[in-house]
């Protein structure tokens, strides 16, 4: 997916996790890793268009999982609690390596919120 960097309207919910990249650069003076975007410095992977693109993907996954969770609750997982259903999807989502752990947690919490299921990861 390509984001138009001319559009500066990269609205992302405040609770969406930002990437954390720990890094070190050798030398005697303290240094930090940074990327410049429109005159400001950001951690690598944390420029507004990059975070927006991650949010779009995670939001899409949340919508898909919300539909799947409802179908599961009405079907083959009717015997399971809502928390158990979401826990299984959380474990499977982590196994895909499509998201960070924090993003996966955000996705599952968003699914729970959309479905009005009482769970918090």
N, C-alpha and C positions, 0 to 999 in steps of 0.2 A: 504494500500500500504506500502511496506517495502522498505526502502532505504538502500543500501549497504554502511555502514559507512567506509569500507576500501577504497572506491573511494572518494578521496577528491576533485573531480571536481564538486562542487555544484554551478554551474554558474546560477545566478539569475540576471535579469535586475536591474540596479541601481534604477529604479523608482518603483520597487515593494515594497509595504509597509511592514515594519517590525512590528511584534507585540509589543504592549506596555502593560506591565503588571505593574500596580501600586500595591504596597504592602508595608506593614509595619511590622516590628518585634518589639515587646515591649522591653523596656529597656532604660537605661540612655544614652548609647552610640549610635551614629548614625549607622544604618545598612542598607543594601540593599539586595534584593533577587538576587541570581545569580546561574547559572548552569555552571559547568566546562565541557568543551568539548575540548579534545586534548590540555590540558594545558592552555586554555584561558577561561575567564569568559564571560558569555552571560546572557542576561535577560532570564527568563523562556520562553520557546517556540521559542527562537530566535537563536538556534544553527544552523550552516550551513545546516545540514541535515533536520532539522525541517522547516526552511524557504524554502528550496528547495522543500520539499514535498508539502507545501502550494502553492508554485508557480506552481508546476505541476498541481495541482487540479484547480487552478484559470485559468491557461492557457487553460486547457481542457474545462472549462466552457465558456471561451471567444470564443473558436473555435465553440462550439455548439451554442452559442447565435448569433454569426456572421451568421451562416447558417440559423438559425431561423429568424433572422432579415430580411435577404434578401427574404426569403419565405413570411414573413409577409408583406413586402413592395410591393411585387408583387401580393399578394392575399388579404386577408381580411382586411389588414390595409393600403391599397393603398391610401386611403383618408387622411392618417395621415402623418405628417412630419417625417423626420428621427429622429429628436430630441424627438418627442412625442413617437415614437416607443421605442427608447432606454430608455426614462424615465419610460415607463411602465415596461420594463424588469428590470430596476434598482430597482423599487419598489418591484417587485415580487422576485427578487434575495435577497433583504434585508429580506423579509418575511420568506424565507426559513431558515434563520440563519445558512446557510452553510459557510458563510464568514463573516469577519468583515466589517464594513461600508467602511473602507479604501480599503479593497480588492475588494469589490463590485464596488466601484468607479473606481479602477484600471481596472477591467474586462470590464466595460462599455466603458471606454476610449480606451482600447485596441480594442474592437469591432469597435468603431467609426473609429479608426485609420486604421484597416484592411479593412474596407469597404469604406474608404475615405469619411466618413460622417463628416460634420462640427459640432461637438458638444464636449463640454468639461465639465465633471462633477467635 
